[in-house]
């Protein structure tokens, strides 16, 4: 049957209206933006502990479904908010590992459009079973009913300042004086946060400018005792695994690092746990500090990344595949087997970090 010009025109109009309505319906729903070919590539700096998360094919696909491609470059959290050589590259976002970095970025002239915590992970101490066993005998470590290890970090710091040998702390297989290693606090966030925790513990309360004047030299001595300090949390964790109990008896890191390593190759973890060598152990300082991971939006387009990363799907991937807790410090999914046994559901003994002014003054002291 022939169609009149008028009927044909009305049909085209109806199709156009429907198509336009469909376009705007999709355009207003971020999770469907990929269907429009409305793809945006975002560039920025991230802390190294999030590199594997953003490289995860499942994460890449989830972001692509929202029309996003992320091209990230790894930099120390302290560096990315302070170094002009990095900021002059016009990143669209920064993703450091501490909320204090937002204040420091503002003080360094970064024009922040928005910031929001995406992930959380507590700062922990990685050690080995023989070290944990010895420290339990010495009263510096306790094992909870759930099988998690808690470390009296203040007592350990006092022992280090006193030059105590490992043997005096119940660890007879290690020679020399007790030590703990962190990353460089002037470059990497885990070292930065550990420095704040050390100062507060030595002060007996949340560190202030007054307590820095009194206890800063002791914090300085703790960090001088470490010797070389890696610029990256990821590199230090690799050194820990490669060096073993003799090379790296105790290091500072993030809870999610061992979880991510286990999940990357569960059969490897099972072989290690079944073998005769020393086993990795996670010690939770009591108290500890939480490493919040705020996404700092510099370019308005990066707001789309904030929206994407806070979706249940990406939050679940962050926890179940990479060990990151949600913005409130609680699990955002399930974990099974060895991972579930490793992690407490809640970490309740947590100190706030000293304010940005105190931390910047502490960094200057530790750089000397």
C-alpha positions as CSV (number, residue, x, y, z in Angstrom):
1,X,0.0,0.0,0.0
2,X,1.4,3.4,-1.0
3,X,2.1,5.9,1.8
4,X,1.2,9.6,1.3
5,X,3.8,12.3,1.6
6,X,1.9,13.7,4.6
7,X,1.8,10.3,6.4
8,X,5.5,9.8,5.6
9,X,6.4,13.2,7.1
10,X,4.3,12.6,10.2
11,X,6.2,9.2,10.6
12,X,9.6,10.9,10.3
13,X,8.6,13.5,12.9
14,X,7.4,10.9,15.3
15,X,10.6,8.9,14.9
16,X,12.7,12.1,15.4
17,X,10.8,13.0,18.5
18,X,11.2,9.5,19.9
19,X,14.9,9.4,19.0
20,X,15.5,12.8,20.6
21,X,13.7,11.8,23.7
22,X,15.6,8.6,23.9
23,X,18.9,10.5,23.4
24,X,18.2,12.8,26.3
25,X,16.9,9.9,28.5
26,X,20.3,8.2,28.0
27,X,22.3,11.4,28.2
28,X,20.9,12.1,31.7
29,X,21.8,8.6,32.9
30,X,25.6,8.3,33.5
31,X,25.5,4.5,33.5
32,X,24.3,4.5,29.8
33,X,26.6,7.2,28.5
34,X,28.8,4.6,26.7
35,X,25.8,3.8,24.5
36,X,26.0,7.3,22.9
37,X,29.7,7.1,22.1
38,X,30.0,9.9,24.6
39,X,33.4,8.8,25.8
40,X,35.8,10.9,27.9
41,X,39.4,10.2,28.6
42,X,40.5,11.5,32.0
43,X,44.2,11.9,33.0
44,X,45.5,12.3,36.5
45,X,47.9,11.1,39.2
46,X,47.1,8.2,41.6
47,X,48.8,6.6,44.5
48,X,50.6,3.4,43.5
49,X,48.4,1.2,45.8
50,X,45.5,1.9,43.4
51,X,47.4,1.0,40.2
52,X,46.2,-2.6,40.1
53,X,42.6,-1.5,40.8
54,X,42.5,0.8,37.8
55,X,44.2,-1.7,35.6
56,X,41.7,-4.4,36.5
57,X,39.8,-5.5,33.3
58,X,36.5,-5.6,35.3
59,X,37.1,-2.0,36.5
60,X,38.0,-0.8,33.0
61,X,34.8,-2.4,31.6
62,X,32.7,-0.9,34.3
63,X,34.1,2.6,33.7
64,X,33.8,2.1,29.9
65,X,30.1,1.3,30.3
66,X,29.8,4.9,31.7
67,X,31.8,6.3,28.8
68,X,35.0,6.8,30.8
69,X,38.6,5.8,30.1
70,X,41.2,6.6,32.8
71,X,44.8,7.2,31.9
72,X,46.5,7.4,35.3
73,X,50.1,7.9,36.3
74,X,51.6,6.8,39.6
75,X,53.0,9.4,41.9
76,X,53.6,9.7,45.7
77,X,50.6,11.2,47.4
78,X,52.7,14.0,48.9
79,X,54.4,14.6,45.6
80,X,51.3,14.9,43.6
81,X,49.8,17.7,45.7
82,X,53.1,19.7,46.2
83,X,55.4,19.2,43.2
84,X,55.1,21.9,40.6
85,X,56.6,19.6,38.0
86,X,53.6,17.3,38.4
87,X,50.9,19.9,38.8
88,X,52.2,21.8,35.8
89,X,51.1,18.8,33.6
90,X,47.5,19.9,34.1
91,X,46.0,16.7,35.6
92,X,42.2,16.6,35.6
93,X,42.2,14.8,38.9
94,X,44.4,13.7,41.7
95,X,43.8,10.6,43.8
96,X,46.1,10.6,46.8
97,X,45.7,8.3,49.9
98,X,45.0,10.8,52.7
99,X,42.3,13.4,53.2
100,X,45.0,15.8,54.5
101,X,46.3,16.0,51.0
102,X,43.2,17.9,50.0
103,X,44.2,20.7,52.4
104,X,47.8,20.6,51.3
105,X,46.8,20.8,47.7
106,X,44.7,23.9,48.4
107,X,47.7,25.5,50.2
108,X,49.7,24.8,47.1
109,X,47.3,26.6,44.8
110,X,45.4,23.7,43.3
111,X,42.0,24.8,42.2
112,X,39.8,22.1,43.6
113,X,36.3,21.8,42.2
114,X,35.3,18.9,44.5
115,X,36.7,16.2,46.6
116,X,35.2,13.0,48.0
117,X,36.6,9.9,49.7
118,X,36.3,6.9,47.4
119,X,38.0,4.1,49.4
120,X,39.5,3.5,52.8
121,X,42.2,1.1,54.1
122,X,43.9,1.0,57.5
123,X,47.6,1.4,57.9
124,X,49.1,-1.9,59.1
125,X,52.4,-3.5,59.9
126,X,53.5,-6.5,57.8
127,X,55.8,-9.0,59.5
128,X,56.4,-12.7,59.6
129,X,55.1,-15.5,61.9
130,X,58.3,-16.0,63.9
131,X,58.5,-12.2,64.6
132,X,54.8,-12.1,65.6
133,X,55.3,-15.2,67.9
134,X,58.3,-13.6,69.6
135,X,56.6,-10.2,70.1
136,X,53.6,-12.1,71.6
137,X,56.0,-13.6,74.2
138,X,57.4,-10.2,74.9
139,X,53.9,-8.8,75.4
140,X,54.0,-6.4,72.3
141,X,51.5,-8.4,70.3
142,X,48.2,-10.1,71.2
143,X,46.0,-12.4,69.1
144,X,42.3,-11.8,69.2
145,X,39.7,-14.5,69.5
146,X,39.1,-14.1,65.8
147,X,42.7,-14.8,65.1
148,X,43.9,-11.3,64.2
149,X,47.1,-9.8,65.5
150,X,47.2,-6.4,67.4
151,X,50.5,-4.6,67.9
152,X,51.3,-2.3,70.8
153,X,53.1,0.2,68.5
154,X,54.0,2.6,71.2
155,X,55.9,-0.1,73.1
156,X,57.7,-1.1,69.9
157,X,58.7,2.5,69.2
158,X,60.0,2.9,72.8
159,X,62.1,-0.3,72.3
160,X,63.5,1.0,69.0
161,X,64.4,4.4,70.6
162,X,66.1,2.5,73.4
163,X,68.2,0.5,70.9
164,X,66.7,-2.8,72.0
165,X,67.9,-6.0,70.3
166,X,65.5,-8.3,68.6
167,X,66.5,-11.1,71.0
168,X,65.3,-8.9,73.9
169,X,61.9,-8.8,72.2
170,X,61.6,-12.6,71.9
171,X,62.8,-12.8,68.3
172,X,66.0,-14.9,68.6
173,X,66.3,-15.7,64.9
174,X,67.1,-12.0,64.0
175,X,70.3,-10.2,64.8
176,X,70.9,-6.6,65.8
177,X,68.5,-4.0,66.9
178,X,64.8,-4.0,66.4
179,X,63.6,-1.8,63.5
180,X,60.5,-1.0,61.4
181,X,60.6,0.4,57.9
182,X,58.2,2.8,56.2
183,X,58.2,4.7,52.9
184,X,59.7,8.2,52.7
185,X,57.1,10.4,54.4
186,X,58.0,13.3,52.2
187,X,57.0,11.4,49.1
188,X,54.7,8.5,49.9
189,X,51.4,8.5,51.9
190,X,52.0,5.4,54.0
191,X,55.2,6.9,55.4
192,X,53.4,10.2,55.8
193,X,50.6,8.7,57.8
194,X,52.9,6.5,59.8
195,X,54.9,9.7,60.7
196,X,51.7,11.3,62.0
197,X,50.8,8.2,64.0
198,X,54.3,8.0,65.5
199,X,54.2,11.6,66.6
200,X,50.8,11.2,68.2
201,X,51.8,8.0,70.0
202,X,55.0,9.6,71.3
203,X,53.0,12.6,72.4
204,X,50.4,10.5,74.2
205,X,47.6,12.3,72.4
206,X,46.7,13.8,69.0
207,X,49.9,15.7,68.0
208,X,49.8,19.4,68.0
209,X,52.4,22.1,67.2
210,X,53.4,22.1,70.9
211,X,53.9,18.4,71.0
212,X,55.9,18.5,67.8
213,X,58.4,20.8,69.5
214,X,58.8,18.3,72.4
215,X,58.5,14.9,70.7
216,X,59.5,15.8,67.1
217,X,63.2,14.8,67.7
218,X,62.1,11.3,68.9
219,X,60.0,10.9,65.7
220,X,63.0,12.0,63.7
221,X,65.2,9.4,65.4
222,X,62.7,6.6,64.5
223,X,62.8,7.6,60.9
224,X,66.6,8.0,60.8
225,X,66.9,4.5,62.3
226,X,65.2,3.1,59.1
227,X,68.0,4.0,56.7
228,X,66.9,4.0,53.1
229,X,63.2,4.6,52.7
230,X,61.4,3.6,49.5
231,X,59.4,6.3,47.7
232,X,56.5,4.0,47.0
233,X,54.3,1.8,49.1
234,X,54.0,-0.8,46.3
235,X,57.8,-1.0,46.0
236,X,58.3,-1.4,49.7
237,X,55.7,-4.2,49.8
238,X,57.6,-6.0,47.0
239,X,60.8,-5.6,48.9
240,X,59.1,-7.2,52.0
241,X,58.0,-10.2,50.0
242,X,61.3,-10.6,48.2
243,X,63.5,-9.9,51.2
244,X,61.8,-12.3,53.6
245,X,62.1,-12.2,57.3
246,X,65.9,-11.4,57.2
247,X,65.6,-8.6,54.8
248,X,62.4,-6.9,55.9
249,X,61.3,-8.1,59.3
250,X,58.7,-5.4,59.8
251,X,57.3,-2.8,57.3
252,X,54.5,-0.3,57.2
253,X,51.8,-0.7,54.5
254,X,48.2,-0.8,53.8
255,X,45.8,-3.6,54.7
256,X,44.6,-4.1,51.1
257,X,48.1,-4.8,49.8
258,X,48.4,-8.4,51.0
259,X,44.7,-9.0,50.2
260,X,45.3,-7.9,46.6
261,X,48.4,-10.0,46.4
262,X,46.6,-13.1,47.6
263,X,43.6,-12.6,45.3
264,X,46.0,-12.2,42.3
265,X,47.2,-15.8,42.7
266,X,45.4,-17.9,45.4
267,X,47.3,-21.1,44.5
268,X,50.6,-19.2,45.2
269,X,49.2,-18.2,48.6
270,X,48.1,-21.7,49.4
271,X,51.6,-23.0,48.6
272,X,53.2,-20.4,50.9
273,X,50.9,-21.2,53.7
274,X,51.5,-25.0,53.3
275,X,55.3,-24.6,53.0
276,X,57.9,-24.7,55.7
277,X,59.1,-21.1,55.4
278,X,58.1,-18.1,57.4
279,X,54.5,-17.0,56.7
280,X,53.5,-13.3,56.2
281,X,51.5,-11.8,59.1
282,X,49.4,-8.7,59.3
283,X,49.8,-6.8,62.5
284,X,47.1,-4.1,63.3
285,X,48.7,-1.3,65.3
286,X,46.4,-0.4,68.2
287,X,45.6,2.4,67.6
288,X,46.2,2.9,63.9
289,X,45.1,5.5,61.3
290,X,42.9,5.1,58.3
291,X,44.2,5.9,54.9
292,X,41.3,7.6,53.1
293,X,41.5,7.9,49.4
294,X,39.9,11.2,48.3
295,X,39.4,11.9,44.6
296,X,40.3,15.5,44.0
297,X,38.5,17.0,41.0
298,X,40.4,19.7,39.2
299,X,38.6,19.5,35.8
300,X,34.8,19.4,35.9
301,X,34.8,16.4,33.6
302,X,36.4,14.4,36.5
303,X,33.1,14.6,38.4
304,X,32.0,11.7,36.2
305,X,34.7,9.6,37.7
306,X,33.5,10.4,41.2
307,X,30.0,9.3,40.2
308,X,31.3,6.1,38.7
309,X,33.6,5.1,41.5
310,X,30.8,5.4,44.1
311,X,28.5,3.0,42.3
312,X,27.8,-0.3,44.2
313,X,29.4,-2.3,41.3
314,X,32.8,-0.5,41.5
315,X,32.8,-0.4,45.3
316,X,32.2,-4.1,45.3
317,X,35.0,-4.7,42.9
318,X,37.3,-2.6,45.0
319,X,36.7,-4.7,48.1
320,X,36.3,-8.2,46.7
321,X,39.2,-8.1,44.2
322,X,41.5,-5.5,45.8
323,X,40.8,-5.4,49.5
324,X,39.8,-1.7,49.7
325,X,37.1,-0.9,52.2
326,X,34.3,1.6,51.4
327,X,34.3,5.3,52.3
328,X,33.1,4.6,55.8
329,X,35.8,2.0,56.5
330,X,33.5,-1.0,56.2
331,X,33.5,-3.9,53.7
332,X,31.4,-3.3,50.6
333,X,31.1,-6.9,49.5
334,X,32.1,-10.4,50.5
335,X,35.4,-12.0,50.9
336,X,36.0,-15.7,51.2
337,X,38.6,-18.2,52.4
338,X,42.0,-17.0,53.5
339,X,41.1,-13.4,52.9
340,X,38.1,-13.5,55.1
341,X,40.2,-14.9,57.9
342,X,42.9,-12.3,57.5
343,X,40.7,-9.2,57.9
344,X,38.7,-8.0,60.8
345,X,35.3,-6.7,59.9
346,X,35.9,-3.5,61.8
347,X,39.0,-1.6,63.0
348,X,37.8,0.3,66.0
349,X,41.0,1.6,67.5
350,X,41.7,4.5,65.2
351,X,43.4,7.9,65.7
352,X,42.7,11.0,63.6
353,X,45.7,12.5,61.8
354,X,47.3,15.7,63.0
355,X,46.3,18.8,61.0
356,X,48.0,19.8,57.8
357,X,50.1,22.5,59.5
358,X,51.5,20.1,62.0
359,X,52.2,17.5,59.3
360,X,54.0,19.9,57.1
361,X,56.2,21.0,59.9
362,X,56.9,17.3,60.8
363,X,57.8,16.6,57.1
364,X,60.3,19.5,57.2
365,X,61.8,18.0,60.4
366,X,62.1,14.5,58.9
367,X,63.7,15.8,55.7
368,X,66.7,17.1,57.6
